[in-house]
């Protein structure tokens, strides 16, 4: 630290010019950062589930649909069917739309003198006299009732298939433009993964535009309150802005996007990046108050707290780096770039800031005014409480641990992106409406590989569908088996007794040939052209992590029952499968990340402090902070999702800072000759101010997120604020109390040992 301090304070202009030149370089690339909300981007390209998803998409077309719901008192009126038909036509003309399915666009299989024909389900808009017959026909058909029209006849659905070669987000925007210009009586809502992705991206951009300036203002006011000087605001701001520009610039340089997962990264860097600068400014103020000139004060500040800042930054980076162990690609990126940003803030605090301080004048602190301040009185009170009530503090800590531990057992996992929205928001209302009327907006795709023309295979598929539907987990599944049932019935003069899959495979082959002769593309959604793969598709009712896991378990059970005996290969995929996989990856990543971070932090603290006791106390404190976080989440019903999962790494990385600073100052005071009580009081009285300043700025920054339009971001801001408060209080109360308790215990042991020795000597006489 001495060499660094000398170099920085002896060459301040060079340091300033160099850093601003690098900032300009990264600033250019920062403008190139894009945003992604595609769930597939959360997985590595080599992930088997993503590969299966892509393979099925190649076989049958896109599995991503945009759904437009139309609500009316009665869908089966002339005006409503005309409205559906007109809107379907307009939507089909959109660039990037492959197919549009609605009541007025789908075909049905009917018998004819030539065998069979494919005719429109509703051939022309019927008049009022024909409407009852049409309504009865449609609502009695399992292929359309509950999928294109609700069972109560009060809502219709237009299903838009996106061309796999087009941007689904751009197509969703074009669909919205068509809906905005549509004039009709029905209430229109749109949902589906492409819609979700688009709204998420736009909402995140809007949130960041509003929240980032507010965070800067709030942190600025807090810093000004603490330092009472403009410099105390400007220098930390320079630190965080340089850190943010370098980080975003590196992301742009490497073509890494901002996602829902790392959208909070700018706020994290702004809130955390000023921490190291605050510690340096506080120490520099102490040195100036001792009478040192500006350059000497800057040098001594780097030498005095540089190691503690380095430790704090290193452990914070270790906390964020724990996310690299996650299987989620975007979480790895979050860990890498946030660690990089923290490293930049650390570098700036130890180079650029001392360079500025060495060439600018600092006024002495008005000690009399400061000593009368509320903060000083509060810190002095805390130091006395920590020394005099160590057992009480440890007892209260134990009670909190027990309560948090019980709350943790109630913690739930959620990877459903639709829960990023409030219930009264349009995306969530559309999602809930389609879920209520049509079983859901997300589908599960089950691909059966084998001889799909075989009667046994189709019968197994039909039995599978029936039992899956009876489970209540999905809407009515459809497959080639349904087509064969309809064809068989049509070929027997619509006799209901023949609404079954034929027993004869040759007859099935003839039916398929007749359908191909009518429309070669009619079957492409149900089977590949070589009949080696057949698709079963069903809308999923409950897309929560718990509901999805139950569905996957049921599908596995039915696969074993119906397809395994026929030696048929089965692949289950769809967005819903990726959502389920994401939930598992969140849990596994959290376990690995926390374990890695705790071990790494212990080793870093031990290597730098050379204190086993300090390392143990520090790890215990951040373990308590993590436990409190999970406990509060469990008690309040806040789920662990792709945003709140990041809180642990912040708790580890930042929470450890406070214990490092308090313990390193304690050791410094002990080495100077003070006893345990005085060393604790001095450590809290001096470093406590920096900890409170830092925690206040961080809490102020993160708490702004409670005004986000996304519930997970609001929870994130609230919980990070809570654990920062817990970490700060833990460092100021728990760590000193633990030191005091262990010291008293050691003294009692020594006293007991001396008493025993004296007794033995007396006995020997």
C-alpha positions in Angstrom: 0.0 0.0 0.0 2.9 2.4 0.6 4.1 2.0 -3.0 0.7 2.5 -4.3 0.1 5.5 -2.1 3.4 7.2 -3.1 2.8 6.6 -6.8 -0.7 7.9 -6.8 0.0 11.0 -4.7 3.2 11.8 -6.6 1.6 11.4 -10.1 -2.0 12.6 -9.6 -2.4 14.3 -13.1 -1.2 11.2 -14.9 -3.6 9.0 -12.9 -6.5 11.3 -13.6 -5.8 11.6 -17.4 -5.3 7.8 -17.8 -8.5 6.9 -16.0 -10.6 9.3 -17.9 -9.1 8.2 -21.2 -10.0 4.6 -20.4 -13.5 5.8 -19.4 -14.0 7.4 -22.8 -13.0 4.1 -24.5 -15.5 2.1 -22.5 -18.1 4.9 -22.8 -18.2 4.4 -26.6 -19.0 0.6 -26.2 -21.5 1.3 -23.3 -23.9 2.7 -25.9 -24.0 -0.6 -27.7 -25.5 -2.7 -24.9 -28.7 -4.3 -25.9 -31.5 -5.9 -23.8 -32.8 -9.5 -23.8 -35.8 -11.2 -22.2 -35.7 -14.5 -24.1 -35.8 -17.4 -21.6 -33.5 -19.4 -23.9 -30.8 -16.9 -23.2 -30.7 -18.1 -19.6 -29.4 -21.4 -20.7 -26.0 -22.4 -22.3 -26.2 -23.3 -26.0 -25.1 -26.8 -25.1 -28.0 -27.3 -22.7 -29.9 -30.5 -23.7 -33.3 -28.9 -22.9 -32.7 -25.9 -25.2 -31.4 -28.2 -27.9 -34.6 -30.3 -27.7 -36.7 -27.1 -27.8 -34.9 -26.0 -31.0 -35.2 -29.5 -32.6 -39.0 -29.6 -32.0 -39.2 -26.0 -33.3 -37.5 -27.2 -36.5 -39.9 -30.2 -36.8 -43.2 -28.4 -36.2 -42.5 -24.7 -36.4 -42.4 -22.1 -33.6 -43.7 -23.1 -30.2 -44.0 -19.4 -29.3 -47.5 -18.0 -29.8 -49.1 -14.6 -29.4 -52.6 -15.0 -28.2 -55.3 -12.3 -28.7 -58.3 -12.8 -26.5 -61.7 -11.2 -27.4 -64.2 -10.8 -24.6 -67.9 -10.2 -25.3 -71.3 -11.1 -23.9 -71.8 -13.6 -26.7 -69.2 -14.6 -29.3 -71.8 -16.3 -31.5 -73.3 -13.2 -33.1 -73.0 -12.0 -36.6 -71.1 -8.8 -35.6 -68.6 -10.7 -33.3 -67.8 -13.4 -35.9 -67.3 -10.6 -38.5 -65.0 -8.9 -36.0 -63.0 -12.1 -35.4 -62.7 -12.7 -39.2 -61.6 -9.1 -40.0 -59.0 -9.1 -37.2 -57.7 -12.5 -38.2 -57.2 -11.3 -41.7 -55.4 -8.2 -40.6 -53.2 -10.2 -38.3 -52.3 -12.7 -40.9 -50.8 -9.9 -43.1 -48.3 -8.9 -40.5 -44.7 -9.5 -41.4 -43.3 -12.4 -39.3 -46.6 -14.1 -38.8 -46.6 -17.7 -40.0 -50.2 -18.7 -39.3 -53.3 -17.4 -37.6 -55.8 -19.7 -36.0 -59.3 -18.5 -35.1 -62.9 -19.7 -35.4 -63.1 -18.2 -38.9 -59.8 -19.5 -40.2 -59.5 -23.2 -39.1 -60.6 -26.1 -41.2 -62.7 -29.2 -40.3 -62.7 -32.6 -41.7 -66.0 -33.7 -43.3 -67.1 -36.7 -45.3 -68.1 -36.2 -49.0 -68.9 -38.2 -52.1 -65.2 -38.1 -52.9 -64.2 -39.5 -49.5 -63.4 -36.5 -47.3 -62.8 -32.8 -47.6 -61.3 -30.0 -45.5 -63.8 -27.2 -45.2 -63.8 -24.1 -43.0 -65.2 -24.7 -39.5 -67.5 -21.8 -40.1 -68.0 -21.5 -43.9 -69.0 -17.8 -44.2 -70.6 -15.7 -41.5 -73.9 -17.4 -40.6 -77.1 -15.5 -40.2 -79.0 -15.4 -36.9 -81.1 -18.4 -37.7 -78.1 -20.6 -38.4 -76.1 -19.3 -35.4 -77.5 -21.7 -32.8 -76.5 -24.6 -34.9 -73.0 -23.2 -35.4 -72.6 -22.5 -31.7 -73.7 -26.1 -30.8 -71.3 -27.6 -33.4 -68.3 -25.6 -32.2 -68.8 -25.9 -28.5 -69.3 -29.7 -28.7 -66.0 -30.1 -30.5 -63.0 -30.8 -28.2 -60.6 -29.4 -30.8 -62.1 -25.9 -30.6 -64.1 -25.6 -27.4 -61.7 -24.4 -24.7 -59.0 -23.5 -27.2 -60.5 -21.1 -29.7 -63.7 -20.3 -27.9 -64.4 -20.4 -24.2 -66.9 -23.0 -23.0 -69.3 -20.3 -21.9 -69.2 -18.7 -25.4 -68.2 -15.3 -24.0 -64.6 -15.2 -25.2 -62.7 -16.1 -28.4 -59.0 -16.6 -28.9 -56.9 -15.8 -31.9 -53.7 -17.8 -31.9 -50.8 -16.3 -33.8 -47.8 -18.5 -34.7 -44.6 -16.5 -35.1 -42.2 -17.4 -37.9 -39.1 -18.9 -36.3 -36.9 -16.8 -38.5 -38.5 -13.6 -37.3 -38.0 -11.6 -34.0 -41.0 -12.6 -31.9 -40.6 -9.3 -29.9 -40.9 -7.3 -33.1 -43.9 -9.3 -34.3 -45.6 -8.7 -30.9 -45.1 -5.0 -31.4 -46.7 -5.2 -34.9 -49.6 -7.2 -33.5 -50.1 -4.5 -30.8 -50.2 -1.8 -33.5 -52.9 -3.7 -35.4 -54.9 -4.1 -32.2 -54.6 -0.4 -31.3 -56.0 0.5 -34.7 -58.8 -2.1 -34.6 -62.3 -0.8 -34.1 -64.7 -3.2 -32.6 -66.9 -3.9 -29.6 -64.9 -6.7 -28.0 -62.4 -6.1 -25.3 -59.0 -7.1 -26.7 -56.1 -8.4 -24.6 -52.8 -10.0 -25.9 -50.5 -12.4 -24.1 -47.9 -15.1 -24.7 -44.2 -15.3 -24.3 -43.3 -12.9 -27.2 -45.7 -10.3 -25.6 -44.1 -10.9 -22.2 -40.6 -10.5 -23.6 -41.6 -7.2 -25.3 -43.3 -5.7 -22.3 -40.5 -6.8 -19.9 -37.9 -5.1 -22.1 -39.8 -1.8 -22.4 -40.8 -1.7 -18.7 -37.2 -2.4 -17.6 -35.9 0.5 -19.8 -38.7 2.8 -18.4 -37.9 1.8 -14.8 -34.2 2.4 -15.2 -34.7 5.8 -16.8 -36.7 6.9 -13.8 -35.0 5.0 -10.9 -31.4 5.6 -11.8 -31.6 9.4 -11.5 -33.6 9.1 -8.3 -31.1 6.7 -6.8 -28.3 9.2 -7.6 -30.2 12.1 -6.0 -31.1 10.1 -2.8 -27.5 8.8 -2.4 -26.2 12.3 -3.1 -28.4 13.8 -0.3 -27.4 11.1 2.1 -23.7 11.6 1.4 -24.1 15.4 1.7 -25.8 14.9 5.1 -22.9 12.7 6.3 -20.0 14.7 4.9 -21.5 18.2 4.9 -19.4 19.0 1.8 -19.9 18.9 -2.0 -16.7 16.9 -2.3 -18.2 14.1 -0.2 -20.9 13.8 -2.9 -18.9 14.4 -6.1 -16.0 12.0 -5.5 -18.2 9.0 -4.6 -20.3 9.8 -7.7 -17.2 9.9 -9.9 -16.3 6.5 -8.5 -19.7 4.9 -9.3 -20.1 6.5 -12.6 -16.7 5.4 -13.8 -17.4 1.9 -12.5 -20.8 1.8 -14.3 -19.4 3.1 -17.6 -16.5 0.6 -17.6 -18.8 -2.3 -16.8 -21.5 -1.4 -19.4 -18.7 -0.7 -21.9 -17.2 -4.2 -21.3 -20.6 -5.7 -21.8 -21.0 -3.8 -25.1 -17.5 -4.8 -26.2 -18.3 -8.5 -25.5 -21.9 -8.3 -26.9 -23.4 -9.2 -23.6 -27.0 -8.0 -23.1 -28.9 -6.6 -20.1 -31.6 -9.1 -18.9 -34.3 -9.1 -16.2 -31.6 -10.7 -14.0 -28.9 -8.1 -14.3 -31.2 -5.1 -14.9 -30.5 -4.1 -11.3 -26.8 -4.2 -11.8 -26.5 -0.4 -12.5 -28.3 0.3 -9.3 -26.1 -2.2 -7.4 -22.9 -0.5 -8.7 -24.2 2.9 -7.9 -25.3 1.9 -4.4 -22.2 -0.2 -3.6 -19.5 1.6 -5.6 -19.3 4.5 -3.3 -18.5 2.3 -0.2 -14.7 2.3 -0.7 -14.6 6.0 -1.5 -16.5 6.7 1.7 -14.0 4.8 3.9 -11.1 6.6 2.2 -12.7 10.0 2.6 -13.4 9.4 6.3 -9.8 8.4 6.9 -8.5 11.3 4.9 -10.6 13.6 7.1 -9.0 12.1 10.2 -5.5 12.7 8.8 -6.3 16.3 7.9 -7.6 16.8 11.4 -4.3 15.6 12.7 -2.6 18.4 10.9 -1.2 16.6 7.8 -1.1 18.5 4.5 -3.3 17.4 1.6 -0.8 15.1 -0.2 0.5 13.6 3.0 -3.1 13.1 4.2 -4.0 11.4 0.9 -0.9 9.1 1.2 -1.6 8.1 4.8 -5.2 7.4 4.0 -4.3 4.9 1.3 -1.7 3.3 3.6 -4.0 3.2 6.6 -7.3 1.9 5.1 -6.1 0.6 1.7 -5.7 -2.9 2.9 -9.1 -2.9 4.6 -10.6 -1.5 1.4 -8.8 -4.1 -0.6 -10.2 -6.8 1.6 -13.7 -5.4 1.5 -13.5 -5.1 -2.3 -12.1 -8.6 -2.6 -14.8 -10.2 -0.5 -17.5 -8.3 -2.3 -16.1 -9.5 -5.6 -16.0 -13.0 -4.2 -19.6 -12.7 -3.2 -20.7 -11.7 -6.7 -18.3 -14.2 -8.3 -20.2 -17.0 -6.6 -22.9 -16.5 -9.3 -20.4 -17.8 -11.8 -21.0 -21.3 -10.4 -24.6 -21.1 -11.5 -25.8 -23.1 -14.5 -27.8 -20.1 -15.6 -25.8 -18.3 -18.3 -27.1 -14.8 -17.5 -26.4 -15.3 -13.9 -22.8 -16.2 -14.7 -22.7 -13.0 -16.7 -24.2 -11.1 -13.8 -21.5 -12.5 -11.5 -18.7 -11.7 -13.9 -19.7 -8.1 -14.8 -20.8 -7.1 -11.3 -17.5 -8.3 -9.9 -15.7 -6.4 -12.6 -17.7 -3.3 -11.7 -16.9 -3.6 -8.0 -13.2 -4.1 -8.9 -13.3 -0.9 -10.9 -14.8 1.0 -8.0 -12.1 -0.5 -5.8 -9.4 0.6 -8.3 -10.8 4.1 -8.6 -11.1 4.5 -4.8 -7.4 3.7 -4.4 -6.1 5.7 -7.4 -8.3 8.4 -8.8 -9.8 9.6 -5.5 -6.4 9.9 -3.7 -5.1 11.6 -6.8 -7.9 14.2 -6.5 -7.4 14.5 -2.8 -3.6 15.1 -3.2 -4.2 18.2 -5.3 -7.3 19.7 -3.7 -7.6 21.4 -0.3 -9.6 19.8 2.6 -10.9 21.8 5.5 -10.6 20.5 9.0 -13.7 19.0 10.6 -15.6 21.1 13.2 -15.1 18.5 15.9 -17.2 20.4 18.5 -20.1 20.5 16.1 -19.6 16.9 15.0 -19.4 15.6 18.6 -22.7 17.2 19.3 -24.3 15.4 16.4 -26.9 12.7 16.6 -24.7 10.1 14.8 -21.8 10.6 17.2 -24.1 10.2 20.2 -25.7 7.1 18.6 -22.3 5.5 17.8 -21.0 6.2 21.3 -24.1 4.6 22.7 -23.7 1.5 20.5 -20.1 1.1 21.6 -21.1 1.0 25.2 -24.1 -1.3 24.6 -21.8 -3.8 22.8 -19.3 -3.8 25.6 -21.7 -3.9 28.5 -24.4 -6.2 27.1 -22.6 -8.8 25.1 -24.6 -11.8 26.4 -27.9 -10.0 25.8 -26.9 -9.2 22.2 -25.9 -12.8 21.6 -29.1 -14.1 23.1 -31.2 -11.8 20.9 -29.2 -13.0 17.9 -30.0 -16.6 18.7 -33.7 -15.8 18.9 -33.5 -14.1 15.5 -31.7 -17.1 14.1 -34.4 -19.5 15.3 -37.2 -17.4 13.9 -35.4 -16.9 10.6 -34.7 -20.6 10.4 -38.3 -21.5 10.8 -39.3 -18.9 8.2 -36.8 -20.4 5.8 -38.7 -23.6 5.7 -41.7 -21.7 4.2 -39.6 -20.3 1.3 -41.0 -20.9 -2.2 -39.4 -21.0 -5.6 -40.9 -19.1 -8.6 -39.5 -18.9 -12.1 -42.7 -17.7 -13.8 -41.9 -14.4 -15.6 -45.6 -13.3 -15.6 -45.2 -12.8 -11.9 -42.9 -9.9 -12.7 -46.2 -7.9 -13.1 -48.8 -6.7 -10.6 -52.2 -8.4 -10.8 -53.9 -5.2 -12.0 -51.3 -4.7 -14.9 -52.4 -5.4 -18.4 -49.9 -8.2 -19.1 -51.0 -10.0 -15.9 -54.7 -9.4 -16.5 -54.4 -10.8 -20.0 -52.4 -13.8 -18.7 -55.0 -14.5 -16.0 -58.0 -14.1 -18.4 -56.6 -16.6 -20.9 -55.7 -18.9 -18.1 -59.3 -18.7 -16.7 -61.1 -19.0 -20.1 -58.7 -21.2 -22.1 -56.5 -23.1 -19.7 -53.5 -20.9 -20.2 -51.2 -19.1 -22.6 -48.2 -21.4 -22.4 -48.1 -24.9 -24.0 -46.3 -28.1 -23.2 -45.0 -30.0 -26.3 -44.7 -33.8 -26.1 -43.1 -35.4 -29.2 -43.5 -39.1 -29.7 -41.0 -40.7 -32.0 -41.7 -44.0 -33.8 -44.2 -45.2 -36.3 -46.9 -42.5 -35.9 -49.2 -44.1 -38.5 -49.4 -47.3 -36.4 -52.8 -47.8 -34.7 -51.2 -48.8 -31.4 -49.1 -45.7 -31.3 -52.1 -43.4 -31.9 -54.3 -45.2 -29.4 -51.5 -44.8 -26.8 -51.3 -41.1 -27.6 -55.0 -40.7 -27.2 -55.0 -42.6 -23.9 -52.1 -40.4 -22.7 -54.0 -37.3 -23.7 -57.2 -38.3 -21.9 -55.4 -39.1 -18.6 -53.3 -36.0 -18.8 -56.5 -33.9 -19.3 -58.2 -35.7 -16.4 -55.4 -34.7 -14.1 -56.6 -31.1 -14.3 -53.1 -29.8 -15.0 -53.7 -28.9 -18.7 -56.4 -27.9 -21.1 -57.6 -30.3 -23.8 -54.5 -31.9 -25.5 -54.5 -32.3 -29.3 -52.5 -34.5 -31.6 -52.8 -36.6 -34.8 -54.9 -39.0 -32.7 -57.7 -36.4 -32.6 -57.5 -35.9 -36.4 -57.8 -39.7 -36.9 -60.9 -39.8 -34.7 -62.5 -37.0 -36.6 -61.6 -38.5 -40.0 -62.9 -41.9 -39.0 -66.2 -40.3 -37.9 -66.5 -38.3 -41.1 -65.9 -41.3 -43.2 -68.8 -43.1 -41.4 -71.5 -40.4 -42.1 -70.7 -38.6 -38.8 -71.7 -41.6 -36.7 -70.6 -40.8 -33.1 -69.7 -44.5 -32.6 -66.8 -44.1 -35.0 -65.3 -41.1 -33.2 -62.4 -43.3 -32.2 -58.9 -44.0 -33.5 -59.2 -46.9 -36.0 -57.8 -50.3 -35.0 -56.4 -50.9 -38.5 -53.0 -49.2 -39.4 -53.7 -49.6 -43.1 -56.9 -47.7 -42.8 -55.1 -44.9 -40.9 -52.6 -44.7 -43.8 -55.5 -44.3 -46.2 -57.0 -41.5 -44.1 -53.7 -39.7 -44.0 -53.4 -40.0 -47.8 -56.8 -38.5 -48.3 -56.0 -35.6 -46.0 -52.7 -34.9 -47.8 -54.6 -34.9 -51.1 -56.8 -32.1 -49.7 -54.1 -30.0 -48.0 -50.5 -31.2 -47.7 -49.8 -28.6 -44.9 -52.8 -29.5 -42.8 -50.9 -32.1 -40.8 -47.6 -30.2 -40.3 -48.6 -29.1 -36.8 -49.3 -32.7 -35.7 -46.6 -34.8 -37.4 -43.5 -34.7 -39.5 -44.0 -35.6 -43.2 -42.3 -39.0 -42.7 -44.6 -39.8 -39.9 -41.7 -40.5 -37.6 -42.6 -37.9 -35.0 -46.0 -36.9 -33.7 -46.7 -33.9 -31.4 -49.1 -33.7 -28.5 -49.8 -30.1 -27.5 -51.6 -28.8 -24.5 -52.1 -25.5 -22.7 -50.8 -25.5 -19.1 -53.1 -24.2 -16.4 -50.6 -23.5 -13.6 -47.2 -22.2 -14.7 -45.9 -21.6 -11.2 -42.8 -23.6 -10.4 -44.8 -25.9 -8.1 -47.5 -26.4 -10.8 -44.9 -27.1 -13.5 -43.1 -29.6 -11.4 -46.3 -31.4 -10.7 -47.1 -31.5 -14.5 -43.6 -32.8 -15.4 -44.0 -35.6 -12.8 -47.4 -36.5 -14.2 -46.1 -36.5 -17.8 -43.1 -38.8 -16.8 -45.6 -41.1 -15.1 -47.9 -41.3 -18.1 -44.9 -41.7 -20.5 -43.9 -44.8 -18.6 -47.4 -46.2 -18.6 -48.3 -45.7 -22.3 -45.2 -45.2 -24.4 -42.5 -47.3 -22.7 -44.3 -50.6 -23.4 -44.3 -49.7 -27.1 -40.6 -48.7 -27.0 -41.4 -45.2 -28.2 -39.0 -42.3 -27.6 -40.6 -39.3 -26.0 -39.4 -35.7 -25.7 -41.1 -33.2 -23.5 -40.3 -29.5 -24.2 -41.8 -26.1 -24.5 -41.3 -22.8 -22.7 -42.9 -24.4 -19.7 -40.2 -27.0 -19.5 -37.5 -24.3 -19.6 -39.3 -22.5 -16.8 -39.3 -25.7 -14.7 -35.6 -26.2 -15.4 -34.9 -22.6 -14.5 -36.4 -23.2 -11.0 -34.0 -26.2 -10.4 -31.1 -24.2 -11.7 -31.9 -21.4 -9.3 -31.8 -23.7 -6.3 -28.6 -25.6 -7.3 -26.9 -22.3 -8.2 -27.8 -20.8 -4.8 -26.5 -23.8 -2.8 -23.2 -23.9 -4.8 -22.8 -20.1 -4.8 -23.3 -19.6 -1.1 -20.9 -22.4 -0.2 -18.3 -21.1 -2.5 -18.7 -17.5 -1.3 -18.5 -18.4 2.4 -15.3 -20.5 1.9 -13.7 -17.9 -0.3 -14.6 -15.0 2.1 -13.1 -17.0 5.0 -9.9 -17.6 3.2 -9.6 -14.0 2.0 -10.2 -12.6 5.5 -7.9 -15.1 7.1 -5.1 -14.4 4.6 -5.3 -10.6 5.1 -6.2 -10.3 8.8 -4.2 -13.3 9.9 -6.9 -13.9 12.5 -8.8 -17.1 12.7 -11.2 -15.5 15.2 -11.9 -12.6 12.9 -12.5 -14.9 9.9 -14.9 -17.1 11.9 -16.9 -14.1 13.3 -17.1 -12.5 9.8 -18.4 -15.7 8.2 -20.9 -16.2 11.0 -22.2 -12.7 10.6 -22.8 -13.0 6.8 -24.4 -16.5 7.4 -26.8 -14.8 9.8 -27.5 -12.1 7.2 -28.3 -14.7 4.6 -30.5 -16.6 7.0 -32.4 -13.5 7.9 -33.0 -12.8 4.2 -34.4 -16.2 3.6 -36.4 -16.2 6.8 -38.1 -12.9 6.0 -38.8 -14.2 2.5 -40.4 -17.3 3.9 -42.5 -15.4 6.5 -43.7 -12.8 4.0 -44.3 -15.1 1.1 -41.7 -13.4 -1.1 -40.6 -16.1 -3.6 -37.0 -16.9 -4.6 -36.9 -16.0 -8.3 -34.3 -14.9 -10.8 -34.0 -11.5 -9.2 -34.3 -12.2 -5.5 -31.8 -15.0 -5.9 -29.1 -12.4 -6.3 -29.6 -11.0 -2.8 -27.5 -13.7 -1.1 -24.4 -12.7 -3.1 -24.9 -9.1 -2.2 -25.4 -10.0 1.5 -22.1 -12.0 1.4 -20.1 -9.6 -0.7 -21.2 -6.3 1.0 -22.1 -7.5 4.5 -18.6 -8.9 5.0 -17.2 -5.4 4.4 -18.5 -4.1 7.7 -17.1 -6.9 9.8 -13.7 -6.6 8.1 -13.5 -2.9 8.8 -14.6 -3.1 12.4 -12.3 -6.1 13.2 -9.3 -4.7 11.4 -9.7 -1.4 13.4 -10.1 -3.4 16.6 -6.8 -5.2 15.9 -5.2 -1.9 15.1 -6.3 -0.5 18.5 -5.2 -3.7 20.4 -1.8 -3.5 18.8 -1.5 0.1 20.0 -1.8 -1.1 23.6 -5.5 -0.7 24.4 -7.4 -3.4 26.3 -10.3 -5.2 24.8 -13.1 -2.9 26.0 -11.3 0.3 24.9 -10.3 -1.2 21.6 -13.9 -2.2 20.9 -15.2 1.3 21.8 -12.5 3.0 19.7 -13.2 0.7 16.7 -16.9 1.4 16.8 -16.5 5.2 17.5 -14.2 5.6 14.5 -15.1 3.0 11.9 -18.8 3.0 13.0 -19.3 6.3 11.3 -18.0 4.9 7.9 -20.2 1.8 8.3 -23.3 3.9 9.0 -22.5 6.3 6.2 -21.9 3.4 3.8 -25.0 1.4 4.9 -27.1 4.6 4.8 -26.1 5.3 1.2 -26.6 1.6 0.1 -30.0 1.4 1.8 -31.0 4.7 0.3 -30.0 3.5 -3.1 -31.7 0.1 -3.0 -34.8 1.3 -1.2 -35.7 3.3 -4.3 -36.4 0.0 -6.0 -39.6 -0.3 -4.0 -41.1 2.1 -6.5 -40.3 -0.2 -9.4 -43.2 -1.4 -11.6 -42.0 -5.0 -11.1 -42.8 -6.8 -7.9 -39.5 -8.8 -7.9 -37.5 -5.6 -8.1 -39.6 -4.1 -5.3 -38.9 -7.1 -3.1 -35.2 -7.0 -4.1 -34.9 -3.3 -3.0 -36.7 -4.0 0.3 -34.7 -7.1 1.1 -31.3 -5.7 0.2 -32.1 -2.7 2.4 -33.0 -5.0 5.2 -29.9 -7.2 5.0 -27.7 -4.1 4.8 -29.2 -2.8 8.0 -28.8 -6.3 9.5 -25.1 -6.5 8.4 -24.3 -3.0 9.7 -25.9 -3.6 13.1 -24.3 -7.0 13.2 -20.9 -5.5 12.6 -21.5 -2.8 15.2 -23.1 -5.0 17.8 -22.7 -8.8 17.1 -19.0 -8.7 16.2 -18.0 -6.6 19.3 -20.3 -8.6 21.5 -18.7 -11.9 20.3 -15.2 -10.5 20.8 -16.1 -9.3 24.3 -17.8 -12.7 25.1 -14.8 -14.7 24.0 -12.4 -12.3 25.8 -14.4 -12.6 29.1 -14.5 -16.4 28.7 -10.8 -16.5 28.1 -10.1 -14.3 31.1 -12.3 -16.5 33.3 -10.5 -19.6 32.1 -7.1 -18.0 32.8 -8.4 -16.9 36.3 -9.7 -20.4 37.0 -6.4 -21.9 35.9 -4.4 -19.5 38.2 -6.7 -20.3 41.1 -6.3 -24.0 40.5 -2.5 -23.6 40.4 -2.6 -21.7 43.7 -4.7 -24.3 45.3 -2.3 -27.1 44.1 0.7 -25.1 45.5 -1.1 -24.7 48.9 -1.9 -28.4 49.0 1.7 -29.2 48.2 2.9 -27.2 51.2 
